[in-house]
């Protein structure tokens, strides 16, 4: 019974490290794909395509 404690603790440590690594990968990917707010807010609506429609 005393032997299972450290083994479970080590497994939990490994899982925690894997979760942290996955979290960092996801954040890095999100940062790489991020579009700055300036680029999304400076666009002006273009409604010229409606001119030829009834």
C-alpha positions, 0 to 999 in steps of 0.5 A: 500500500505504501508503494502505490503512493509514489508511483501514482504521484509520479504518474500524476506528475507526468500527466501534469507535465504533458498537460502543461506542454499541450497547453503551451503548444495550443497557446503558441499556435493560437498566437501564431494564428492571431489576427491583430485587432487593428487589422480586423477593425480598420476594414470599411464595409464595401456595399458596391456589390449591391448596386446592380441588384434590385 
